[in-house]
Each structure stands twice: as structure tokens, then as C-alpha cells.
Amino acid sequence: MSARDWAGRLHLPTLVALAVVLAGWTLLSRRYGAYVLPAPGSIVTGFVEIVRSGEIWTHAAASLARIAVGFGLAVLLSLLMGLGAFASRTARGVVHDLLAILNSTSVFVWIVISLIWFGLSNWAPIFTTFMITLPVVASNLVEGVAAVDRRVL
């Protein structure tokens, strides 16, 4: 087996890139301190500690609950938008315009807006999840409703 084959099997370029990132991360954490950028070793130690203590499940459950609320609200509003688009041509135009605006808005905009409006509360991730998933779910529902053959109904 040639050296090129071994490099491909070991994903050598990826490993080199990972080593460069870790070295840069370590140097920057030494330069700016743990408050600004914790060292990779302290991140791993903290992760092992939170897994060992069992706290990770509490935090994971809280995060999943926030995601479920945001996603559930987005699905609920999307269903209403889909039904409105199905029932009225005017509503369909409004929904399409609204979705065009929401689809063109960056995720980072929603994150910043949620932090400004809600701070570091439970509502910030709920709002962000809602605003990120709403245009995707609503677009699919509205397109699905538009594709339904009216004669079949």
C-alpha cells in the first residue's frame, strides 16, 4: 500500500487541519486567558465532569424542552398559515410575501434579536428556534396545500 493510500485512509489532511486548529486555539487561550477563550484541555475536563456528575441530562432535557416549545409553536402557526393559504387567495399572497421575508433573514439576525429582546432567559432559545423553523415548515405546508388537487377534495 502506498503512502498516498495511507494518507487517504488516515484522513491525514483532516488530522493536520485539526492539529492546526487545536494549536491555534491553545495559543489564543494562553494569549487572552480562560475567561475569553478557555483552553481545549479545560473544555474536555469540564465535559467529562458534567457527564460524570449526571448534570448533562438535566441540561439536555431543558434544552430539548425549549426546542420542542419553539418547534411546536412554529408547526402550529405554520398549520394556520397553510390553512389560510388554502382558503383564500389573498391570504396565500400575504403568506408567500411573509415567507419570502422570513426565508431571507439570517439565523444570526434572529439570535441577536432574541438576545436583545429576551436576554439570557428561556424565551431567547424558544424564539430563535421558532423563527428559524417557521419559514421552513410553513413553506413546505403551504406548497403541499397548493399541490392538493381540489377535485379530489
Secondary structure, 3 states (H helix, E strand, C coil): CCHHHHHHHHCHHHHHHHHHHHHHHHHHHHHHCCCCCCCHHHHHHHHHHHHHHCHHHHHHHHHHHHHHHHHHHHHHHHHHHHHHHHHCHHHHHHHHHHHHHHHCCCHHHHHHHHHHHHCCCCHHHHHHHHHHHHHHHHHHHHHHHHCCCCCCC
